[in-house]
Amino acid sequence: MENWLANKSIVIIGGTTGLGFSAAKAFVRNGANVVVVGRNPENCLVAELHLGNTARAKQGDATHPQTALDAIQLCIREFGSFDGLYHVAGGSGEKFGDGPLHELSLEGWNKTLDLNLTSLMLSNQAAIRTFMGMNKGGSILNMSSVLAHAPASQHFANHAYATAKSAVIGFSKSIAASYASKNIRVNVLTPGIIEGVENSSEASDRYIRSKQPLDGGRYGLAGDLDGASVYFMSDYARFTTGQIFTVDGGWKITDGQF
């Protein structure tokens, strides 16, 4: 099997569970060295044990300014290079007060944007500064959501989250344009609703399956994004930047009737 990521050293922010951990395993299988970052120290330990000797795990909060920079420095120190950043970290701000606009709290708004947007800005900034300091190109892959450009019904009316994920797209396109001349590529993945959504009801379950009709109608799985993430971090994507790639089981093109 061809190793698409041979000699690549990649940092994954949010790489110890879910989509990020699945990608980390795919990167390692394709020949990469990886540094995965997560908030939970136990998850970091488990991830490092599973990924093997070409991986390192680092505990840290992605919303803290030093976290991504420390992970990149660890990558360079351990593997001698830094070639790519995959930012997966983020998530629902519902527990902080995100929700439909008439119920949205200011704390919910601020916390959700901090979790999903500020953390991503910080990691991207650290990556850009490092690439420029090393006088080399590289790849940045950011995680958005299908909810950023194909709104859902009331089942997923968390408006701060949708705003943050929409902003990820605008931010990524903007920096892609600014740094293309330096051979720094910036692309975005927009997944559908992934298995494990909290507080899903029977109605929302039927809604998701109607909106994601591929493969019998189902939730997305973490591994569904692995192929795309490997491609964007590889040299096969060396002429690709500013792109939004959707893996949503058909969400964006269905009317969702049920």
Salt bridges, closest charged atoms under 4 A:
ASP61 OD2 - HIS64 NE2 3.73
GLU78 OE1 - ARG56 NE 2.79
ASP83 OD1 - LYS136 NZ 2.62
GLU103 OE2 - HIS102 NE2 3.41
ASP205 OD2 - ARG209 NE 3.04
ASP215 OD2 - ARG218 NE 2.72
ASP224 OD2 - ARG218 NH1 2.94
ASP235 OD1 - LYS8 NZ 2.67
